[in-house]
Amino acid sequence: MNEIEIVVNGKIFRLTNNSNKYALAKADAGPNATPKQVLAHYDKRGGYIQDKDGNKINNDPFWQQEKMDIETQQQQRNRMKSIANITAHPVIASFIVIVLLAMLWYFFDIDLSRFSTN
């Protein structure tokens, strides 16, 4: 059994790496995972976590926060996908261009005649 120190948000946590939970958590979190994400996945696996003074940290809060972060990211991706689907429609895309050009003309007094085909 060996201990691994990990720093998350400026706080030092010690993880007891029994049953190879640290390596499993690291693999579960992904190759580009932050220390916070690794700690969360270690927490999900029920790993033993201590603060820098050796006090046991109760399991679950790190994983619960990570689940909320994952859900928020998924909601943002879904919103962006919806916006992309709407703006991909040719009529909507044309309308957006017309509105932007009108705003340039109205607010910034930009001469748009140079874009005319006449």
N, C-alpha and C positions, 0 to 999 in steps of 0.2 A: 504494500500500500504506500503510495507516495502522494504528497500534497502539491497542488499546482496553485500558484497565485495568479489572479487575474484582476486587472484594474478596469472598473466600470464607473463612469462619471466621477472620476477622481477618488473612488473608494476601492480599497483593496479587499478582495475576497479570496478565501482559501477553499479550494475544492479537494475533497478526498477522493482520489482516483481509484476507488475500488471497483471491481467488475468492469474496468475499462470504460466507465461511463463518460469520461471526458472525451476520449477519442470518438465514441459513438455520438455524443452531443455535437462535437465539432463537425463530424460527417453529416449529421442530420441538419445542422444549421446551414451548411453549404460552404463551398471553397472561399467565398468572398465575405464570409460572416464577420461581423464586428464582435469584439469581446462581449458586448451586451447580449447579442444574439446567442453566442455560445453558452453564456451563463444561463440564459432563459431555457435553452434546450437541455442543459445539464439539470436544471431545476425540474423540467418536465419529466425527466427520467428518475426523479426522486433522489438525486445526488445530495451528499452531505455538504452543506455550505456553511462556512464560518466567516465572521468579519475579521479585521486585522488583529483584534484582541483575542481571538479564539472563541468568541461567543457564537453559538449555533444560530443560524438564520432559518426561520421557518420556511418550509417549501411552499411553493405555488405563486408568490407574488411576482417573481421575475417572469414566469411562464404566462401568467394572466396578462401582464403588460405586453408581452410579445404577441400574444393572441390578438389583443386589441390593436396593436400596431399593424399586424398582418391584415386584419379586417379593414382597417382604415385605408391601407394601401390598395386593397382589392376594390373598395368602394371608389377610390380616386381613379383607378384604371377603368372601372365600369363607366364612370362619368365621362372620362376622356373618350372612351370608345363610343358612347352615345353622341357626344359632340362631333366626333369624326364622322360618324354615320350620317348625321344631319347635314353637316357642311359639305359632305361629298356629293350631295344631290346637286345637279347642275343649276337648277333654278335658284336654290338657296345660295350657292356659291356666287352666282352672278349678282344676286341681290346684295350680298355682303360687299362685293367689289364696288357696286354702285353707291352703297351707303358710305363706304370708306372714302371714295372719291368726293362725294358730296360734303363730307366732313372736312376733308382737306381744303376744298374750295371755300366753304363757309367760315370755318374757324381760322384758317391760316392764309386766306386770300391767295391761294396758289392758282396761277393761271393754268387751267387744264386744256386750253385750246391747242397746245402743242401735241397733245395726244389724239387729236381729232384726225380722221382720215380724209377730211375735205380739203 
